[in-house]
Amino acid sequence: MQPIDSSALALLGLRCPRCHQGHLFSHPAYALTKYAIMPERCPVCQVAYEPEPGFYWGAMFVSYAFSIGCFAVGGVLAYYLLNDPAVWVYVLLVTSLVLVTAPATLRYSRAIMLYLFGGISYDTRYRHRAATHPHEIPATSSRS
């Protein structure tokens, strides 16, 4: 698996912040009952995905910001596209939008927390190692 050089693209691809190769989540987002399951460590570089117990509680605030964005976008779209409909239309539309985007919201909230506050930075040794020896992993500690 080729690493992604850009940290922003790796975050969008939900990849490990250290090697940019390992997936942050064990199952696809459309696996409705398993979309939030994360492995304990990256399968490529073995960095811990939960730096400390309760680390992802902070992701609630990021998720809240995403939900507010959904409310705003849904409300503006309803106002302009549906010509200011009744209140129940706003409620139904925004609620549906938030529920449909919940798996992505949770995943990206956790990824943003890990990238910004996890204390893990991209290690280019994994990129060079993947290109020359794709099955070997550099010997480093599990935390960076």
N, C-alpha and C positions, 0 to 999 in steps of 0.2 A: 504494500500500500504506500503510495507516494505521500510525503508530508506536504502540507500547505504552508508556504513561506509567510504569508500575511496572517497576523494574529486576528485581524478583523474577519477575514474569510474563514479562518479556522473556527472562530466563535460562531459565525453564521452556519457553518457546517456541523456544529456541535461536536467538535473534536477536542482532544486533550490539550490543555494549555502548555504543557511542556514539550511534547513531541509532535503535536499537530497531526497525529496519525490515528490514535485510538479513539473509538467512539465514546461519548459521555454517557450514552444510554444503551441499555441492553436490548431493548425491543423497539420496533418502529412506532412512530407517533400514532398510527391508526390502530395499534393493538390496544383497544379501549381500556382494558383492565390492567395493562402492564406498561403504559407509556411513561410512568414516573420512575421505573426501576433503573437504578444506576449500579454498575459494578463498584466494588470497594476500591479497586485500583485499575489504572490504565492497563489494558492487555499488552501494550507495546513497551512502555517505559516503567511501569509499576509505581507511578506516582499515586499517592492517596487522593481520591476524589473528594473525600470529606476531611479537610485539614484539622477540624476539631469537632467534638460532639455539638450538635445543634447549629452547625455552621449555616445551614440553609434556611434558618428562621428568618434571616435578613432578606431572603429572596421574596418574602411576602410583600415587602415594600416595593420591590421592582415589579412584581406581579400586579400590585395595586395600581402602579403607574400605567402599566399596559392596559389594564381594565378601564382606567379613566380615558385612555386614548381610544379604546373601542367605543365607550359611551359617546365621546365627542364626535368621532367619525360617523357612528351610526345615527346620531341625532342630526348632524349636518346633512348627511345623505338623505335621511327621511324628510327633512324640511324642504330641501331643494328638489329632490326627485319625485317626492310624493305630494308636493304642494301643501306643506304644513298639515299633516293628517291629525286625526284625533289622538289623544294621549295614550290610549290603549295600543295604538300602532307603534308609537315610540317605545313603549315598555316591551312589547312583544319583539320588536326588531332588535333592540339593544340587548335584551336578555338572550335571544337566540345567538346573536353575534358573540357575546361573551362566552356562552357555553360551547360554541363551535371552536372558538380559538383557545379554549382552556388548556388543551394539551401543549400547544405551542407556547402559550404564555408561561406555563410552569417550566418547560424545558429551557426556554431562553432566559427566564429569571434565574434559574440555577446556574446556567452557563455564565451569565453576566457576573453573578456573585463570585464564582470560582475564578474567572479571569481578572476581575478587578480587586478582590479582597482575599484571594486564596494564597497569595504569596508565592505563586508559581510563575516562572517566566520561561519563555521559549528557549530551548537548548538546541543550538544548531548541530551539535554532534549527532543527534538522531537523524537529521536530514542526510548528513554525509554517510552515516552508517547504513541507512536504508538504501542509498544508491549503490553502495559497494557490496554490502553484506546484508541482504534483506531479512535474513533469519536470525541475525545476532543483535543483541541489545547491549548498549554501552553499560559498563559497570559503574553505577552511581548510587547514591543513597535514594531512598524513596521520597524524601522531601527535598525541595530546593529553596 
